[in-house]
């Protein structure tokens, strides 16, 4: 009984952990805007957490730099299964304007599986909310697959 209540509440309230891997902070500002009262992603249950050990969805922004790659992989290893990885903006998907730099190792999908890619430089808050909603649906499917 109690496990059913916990599982139901976890489905309706995914927690987000944000990792900046060398971005210009444009995407970070838009993610914060989504969580403020103007767009209010918390009304859909999304909540920002300060630790990867409590996260359901990991949002990665910025090109994957040589310094941040190992930290990112170690951080993702701390996230409990199942979880979703979301790329925020063009940088983690392709490297964007930093592509070809000696210190950029993008794209992220070379190192980990990416579930949702939110495009744009910087993506609009509406696109971020749509991407988080898509990640929540994928997370629900992953949890159901684990139960079966």
Backbone as CSV, one residue per row, in Angstrom:
resi,resn,N_x,N_y,N_z,CA_x,CA_y,CA_z,C_x,C_y,C_z
1,UNK,0.819,-1.199,0.000,0.000,0.000,0.000,0.865,1.267,0.000
2,UNK,1.810,1.311,0.928,2.656,2.503,1.023,3.546,2.640,-0.209
3,UNK,4.004,1.519,-0.762,4.825,1.575,-1.976,4.021,2.118,-3.156
4,UNK,2.744,1.778,-3.229,1.891,2.287,-4.296,1.749,3.802,-4.190
5,UNK,1.582,4.290,-2.980,1.465,5.739,-2.762,2.769,6.434,-3.148
6,UNK,3.890,5.875,-2.742,5.199,6.463,-3.061,5.427,6.466,-4.567
7,UNK,5.157,5.342,-5.222,5.358,5.260,-6.672,4.458,6.228,-7.421
8,UNK,3.219,6.373,-6.966,2.291,7.299,-7.610,2.764,8.744,-7.444
9,UNK,3.240,9.097,-6.273,3.709,10.466,-6.053,4.994,10.738,-6.816
10,UNK,5.864,9.742,-6.959,7.096,9.926,-7.725,6.797,10.142,-9.198
11,UNK,5.751,9.520,-9.700,5.373,9.683,-11.097,4.898,11.103,-11.367
12,UNK,4.197,11.670,-10.413,3.609,12.991,-10.612,4.522,14.131,-10.192
13,UNK,5.690,13.815,-9.641,6.559,14.871,-9.144,8.030,14.552,-9.414
14,UNK,8.451,14.609,-10.682,9.856,14.315,-10.980,10.780,15.440,-10.508
15,UNK,11.898,15.062,-9.915,12.869,16.029,-9.439,13.968,16.188,-10.472
16,UNK,14.394,17.415,-10.652,15.372,17.759,-11.677,16.703,18.099,-11.029
17,UNK,17.780,17.579,-11.602,19.129,17.984,-11.206,19.775,18.609,-12.431
18,UNK,20.314,19.792,-12.272,20.900,20.522,-13.390,22.423,20.483,-13.304
19,UNK,23.060,20.166,-14.430,24.522,20.153,-14.517,24.942,21.105,-15.631
20,UNK,25.808,22.043,-15.286,26.384,22.960,-16.266,27.756,22.415,-16.630
21,UNK,27.946,22.099,-17.894,29.221,21.523,-18.340,30.011,22.497,-19.199
22,UNK,29.972,23.774,-18.821,30.769,24.770,-19.515,29.973,25.725,-20.377
23,UNK,28.716,25.959,-20.024,27.880,26.800,-20.877,28.121,28.287,-20.629
24,UNK,27.509,29.108,-21.472,27.594,30.565,-21.349,26.573,31.094,-20.345
25,UNK,25.804,30.221,-19.740,24.757,30.499,-18.750,23.441,30.970,-19.362
26,UNK,23.336,31.077,-20.670,22.075,31.450,-21.293,20.998,30.411,-21.030
27,UNK,21.329,29.153,-21.216,20.366,28.072,-20.977,20.032,27.949,-19.499
28,UNK,21.030,28.185,-18.653,20.806,28.097,-17.212,19.780,29.141,-16.763
29,UNK,19.898,30.342,-17.301,18.966,31.415,-16.952,17.551,31.051,-17.395
30,UNK,17.421,30.462,-18.577,16.097,30.071,-19.064,15.512,28.933,-18.223
31,UNK,16.350,28.007,-17.774,15.858,26.922,-16.918,15.346,27.485,-15.600
32,UNK,16.070,28.426,-15.033,15.618,29.062,-13.788,14.318,29.818,-14.023
33,UNK,14.197,30.471,-15.182,12.962,31.199,-15.499,11.761,30.253,-15.547
34,UNK,11.984,29.038,-16.015,10.904,28.057,-16.081,10.420,27.686,-14.687
35,UNK,11.311,27.712,-13.722,10.960,27.309,-12.362,10.411,28.451,-11.512
36,UNK,10.459,29.678,-12.012,9.943,30.824,-11.266,8.432,30.964,-11.495
37,UNK,7.772,31.852,-10.760,6.312,31.948,-10.862,5.759,32.316,-12.242
38,UNK,6.558,32.933,-13.106,5.994,33.319,-14.404,5.590,32.094,-15.229
39,UNK,6.471,31.111,-15.338,6.161,29.891,-16.098,5.734,28.756,-15.171
40,UNK,6.244,28.744,-13.960,5.815,27.863,-12.873,5.747,26.380,-13.255
41,UNK,6.890,25.814,-13.561,6.938,24.387,-13.874,6.608,23.531,-12.658
42,UNK,6.693,24.112,-11.467,6.360,23.351,-10.262,4.889,22.972,-10.207
43,UNK,4.037,23.686,-10.932,2.612,23.321,-10.940,2.410,21.971,-11.604
44,UNK,3.372,21.544,-12.439,3.319,20.219,-13.059,4.108,19.194,-12.254
45,UNK,4.643,19.613,-11.113,5.355,18.694,-10.230,6.861,18.735,-10.349
46,UNK,7.416,19.484,-11.282,8.869,19.542,-11.445,9.480,20.352,-10.313
47,UNK,10.511,19.809,-9.713,11.174,20.483,-8.609,12.678,20.306,-8.767
48,UNK,13.411,21.380,-8.538,14.867,21.349,-8.642,15.439,20.784,-7.349
49,UNK,16.351,19.832,-7.480,17.004,19.242,-6.323,18.478,19.601,-6.341
50,UNK,19.092,19.594,-5.187,20.498,19.973,-5.078,21.458,18.817,-5.138
51,UNK,20.951,17.610,-5.237,21.818,16.432,-5.238,21.374,15.439,-6.306
52,UNK,22.314,14.808,-6.991,21.929,13.820,-8.001,21.300,12.563,-7.394
53,UNK,21.525,12.314,-6.138,20.986,11.110,-5.496,19.473,11.161,-5.307
54,UNK,18.885,12.340,-5.472,17.437,12.478,-5.357,16.787,12.791,-6.700
55,UNK,17.564,12.800,-7.769,17.065,13.252,-9.063,16.364,12.141,-9.838
56,UNK,15.394,12.567,-10.635,14.718,11.690,-11.588,15.095,12.075,-13.017
57,UNK,15.290,13.381,-13.231,15.643,13.917,-14.546,16.914,14.736,-14.390
58,UNK,17.901,14.471,-15.230,19.153,15.226,-15.214,19.172,16.110,-16.446
59,UNK,19.292,17.422,-16.230,19.337,18.400,-17.309,20.779,18.864,-17.470
60,UNK,21.320,18.689,-18.676,22.709,19.043,-18.955,22.728,20.234,-19.905
61,UNK,23.451,21.285,-19.516,23.595,22.451,-20.389,25.071,22.700,-20.625
62,UNK,25.377,23.236,-21.795,26.753,23.599,-22.137,27.464,22.529,-22.935
63,UNK,28.514,22.942,-23.653,29.308,21.952,-24.373,30.044,21.084,-23.356
64,UNK,30.277,19.869,-23.690,30.949,18.969,-22.756,32.447,19.240,-22.857
65,UNK,32.992,19.911,-21.863,34.416,20.240,-21.887,35.228,19.070,-21.345
66,UNK,36.504,19.081,-21.626,37.391,18.016,-21.146,37.391,17.933,-19.628
67,UNK,37.337,19.090,-18.966,37.320,19.097,-17.506,36.004,18.593,-16.936
68,UNK,34.899,18.864,-17.604,33.596,18.512,-17.048,33.139,17.098,-17.412
69,UNK,33.736,16.477,-18.414,33.256,15.170,-18.887,33.304,14.113,-17.791
70,UNK,34.433,13.953,-17.134,34.552,12.928,-16.097,33.647,13.225,-14.903
71,UNK,33.538,14.495,-14.550,32.642,14.880,-13.448,31.194,14.569,-13.793
72,UNK,30.827,14.824,-15.032,29.466,14.538,-15.477,29.172,13.046,-15.388
73,UNK,30.079,12.225,-15.858,29.878,10.774,-15.829,29.809,10.264,-14.390
74,UNK,30.660,10.787,-13.504,30.609,10.392,-12.092,29.301,10.842,-11.443
75,UNK,28.831,12.017,-11.806,27.571,12.511,-11.255,26.398,11.666,-11.728
76,UNK,26.385,11.312,-13.011,25.294,10.476,-13.531,25.299,9.094,-12.890
77,UNK,26.449,8.607,-12.479,26.522,7.307,-11.808,25.838,7.344,-10.439
78,UNK,25.676,8.524,-9.869,25.037,8.663,-8.559,23.514,8.742,-8.645
79,UNK,22.978,8.964,-9.830,21.529,9.112,-9.999,20.888,7.728,-9.958
80,UNK,19.853,7.548,-9.127,19.214,6.232,-9.049,18.455,5.893,-10.334
81,UNK,18.496,4.620,-10.704,17.769,4.134,-11.880,16.297,4.012,-11.542
82,UNK,15.419,4.182,-12.473,15.604,4.735,-13.804,15.606,6.263,-13.748
83,UNK,16.281,6.865,-14.708,16.319,8.322,-14.802,16.392,8.720,-16.262
84,UNK,16.148,10.007,-16.518,16.201,10.545,-17.871,17.275,11.609,-17.961
85,UNK,17.944,11.656,-19.102,18.930,12.696,-19.370,18.350,13.612,-20.439
86,UNK,18.367,14.916,-20.144,17.837,15.929,-21.050,18.958,16.888,-21.392
87,UNK,19.171,17.127,-22.692,20.139,18.146,-23.086,19.391,19.458,-23.271
88,UNK,19.970,20.524,-22.749,19.347,21.835,-22.784,20.159,22.745,-23.684
89,UNK,19.613,23.068,-24.840,20.300,23.934,-25.786,21.114,23.164,-26.806
90,UNK,21.735,23.898,-27.697,22.491,23.300,-28.799,23.864,22.786,-28.380
91,UNK,24.431,23.356,-27.337,25.810,23.001,-26.965,26.012,21.526,-26.606
92,UNK,25.199,20.931,-25.705,25.451,19.520,-25.410,25.084,18.585,-26.563
93,UNK,24.298,19.074,-27.514,23.910,18.240,-28.647,24.972,18.219,-29.733
94,UNK,25.631,19.372,-29.955,26.560,19.450,-31.078,27.867,20.171,-30.761
95,UNK,27.908,20.903,-29.667,29.062,21.739,-29.390,28.827,23.174,-29.793
96,UNK,27.848,23.391,-30.677,27.450,24.710,-31.147,28.663,25.520,-31.599
97,UNK,28.818,26.738,-31.147,29.922,27.590,-31.601,31.261,27.140,-31.041
98,UNK,31.241,26.266,-30.039,32.474,25.774,-29.424,32.993,24.505,-30.105
99,UNK,32.257,23.981,-31.079,32.629,22.748,-31.762,34.001,22.912,-32.423
100,UNK,34.833,21.928,-32.243,36.164,21.964,-32.823,37.209,22.557,-31.902
101,UNK,36.785,23.088,-30.776,37.733,23.634,-29.819,38.535,22.497,-29.187
102,UNK,39.739,22.787,-28.809,40.603,21.762,-28.226,40.058,21.211,-26.913
103,UNK,39.203,21.972,-26.237,38.729,21.542,-24.921,37.282,21.060,-24.912
104,UNK,36.647,20.946,-26.077,35.241,20.546,-26.138,35.128,19.128,-26.670
105,UNK,34.372,18.300,-25.943,34.210,16.892,-26.294,32.777,16.560,-26.706
106,UNK,31.962,17.569,-26.971,30.563,17.358,-27.348,30.494,16.547,-28.632
107,UNK,29.417,15.867,-28.871,28.118,15.867,-28.228,28.033,14.903,-27.047
108,UNK,27.055,15.141,-26.203,26.871,14.347,-24.992,26.529,12.899,-25.294
109,UNK,25.798,12.646,-26.367,25.366,11.268,-26.650,26.520,10.337,-27.023
110,UNK,27.719,10.848,-27.127,28.901,9.981,-27.286,29.233,9.253,-25.985
111,UNK,28.794,9.807,-24.842,29.178,9.274,-23.539,28.031,8.645,-22.769
112,UNK,26.826,9.190,-22.914,25.655,8.670,-22.206,24.452,8.699,-23.142
113,UNK,23.440,7.920,-22.786,22.196,7.916,-23.557,21.409,9.181,-23.229
114,UNK,20.991,9.898,-24.249,20.185,11.110,-24.080,18.745,10.776,-24.439
115,UNK,17.827,11.045,-23.507,16.421,10.732,-23.726,15.680,11.843,-24.459
116,UNK,15.945,13.096,-24.086,15.242,14.238,-24.680,16.269,15.316,-25.006
117,UNK,16.146,15.887,-26.192,17.012,16.996,-26.599,16.153,18.230,-26.814
118,UNK,16.427,19.270,-26.038,15.714,20.540,-26.178,16.604,21.456,-27.002
119,UNK,16.176,21.760,-28.218,17.008,22.529,-29.147,16.873,24.022,-28.913
120,UNK,17.864,24.734,-29.415,17.823,26.185,-29.372,19.049,26.767,-28.700
121,UNK,19.302,28.011,-29.010,20.424,28.718,-28.399,19.958,30.145,-28.112
122,UNK,19.419,30.355,-27.035,18.930,29.523,-25.956,17.501,29.084,-26.240
123,UNK,17.110,27.922,-25.694,15.741,27.467,-25.923,14.735,28.337,-25.170
124,UNK,13.565,28.451,-25.739,12.503,29.229,-25.103,11.963,28.462,-23.893
125,UNK,11.456,29.172,-22.898,10.902,28.500,-21.724,9.796,27.506,-22.061
126,UNK,8.995,27.820,-23.065,7.936,26.895,-23.462,8.518,25.587,-23.989
127,UNK,9.610,25.679,-24.747,10.273,24.479,-25.262,10.891,23.672,-24.122
128,UNK,11.425,24.350,-23.134,12.000,23.654,-21.974,10.914,22.907,-21.226
129,UNK,9.776,23.552,-21.014,8.686,22.881,-20.312,8.169,21.684,-21.102
130,UNK,8.090,21.824,-22.410,7.655,20.697,-23.246,8.656,19.546,-23.165
131,UNK,9.946,19.868,-23.185,10.980,18.840,-23.069,10.955,18.144,-21.718
132,UNK,10.735,18.897,-20.644,10.640,18.286,-19.316,9.414,17.389,-19.217
133,UNK,8.326,17.821,-19.821,7.115,17.011,-19.822,7.351,15.704,-20.589
134,UNK,8.050,15.796,-21.715,8.393,14.599,-22.489,9.291,13.663,-21.672
135,UNK,10.243,14.245,-20.949,11.125,13.438,-20.098,10.337,12.749,-18.987
136,UNK,9.336,13.434,-18.447,8.503,12.830,-17.406,7.719,11.639,-17.956
137,UNK,7.244,11.745,-19.198,6.539,10.614,-19.822,7.490,9.440,-20.033
138,UNK,8.692,9.721,-20.504,9.684,8.660,-20.711,10.057,8.017,-19.382
139,UNK,10.205,8.831,-18.349,10.532,8.326,-17.015,9.436,7.396,-16.509
140,UNK,8.187,7.763,-16.731,7.073,6.920,-16.331,7.122,5.572,-17.052
141,UNK,7.419,5.596,-18.358,7.533,4.346,-19.123,8.679,3.487,-18.617
142,UNK,9.805,4.112,-18.284,10.952,3.362,-17.756,10.617,2.711,-16.421
143,UNK,9.891,3.436,-15.569,9.511,2.881,-14.261,8.543,1.711,-14.416
144,UNK,7.621,1.828,-15.369,6.686,0.732,-15.612,7.402,-0.497,-16.163
145,UNK,8.420,-0.268,-16.998,9.204,-1.379,-17.553,9.999,-2.091,-16.464
146,UNK,10.458,-1.342,-15.474,11.214,-1.935,-14.366,10.295,-2.799,-13.506
147,UNK,9.029,-2.361,-13.321,8.068,-3.119,-12.520,7.732,-4.457,-13.168
148,UNK,7.683,-4.457,-14.503,7.242,-5.660,-15.227,8.290,-6.750,-15.225
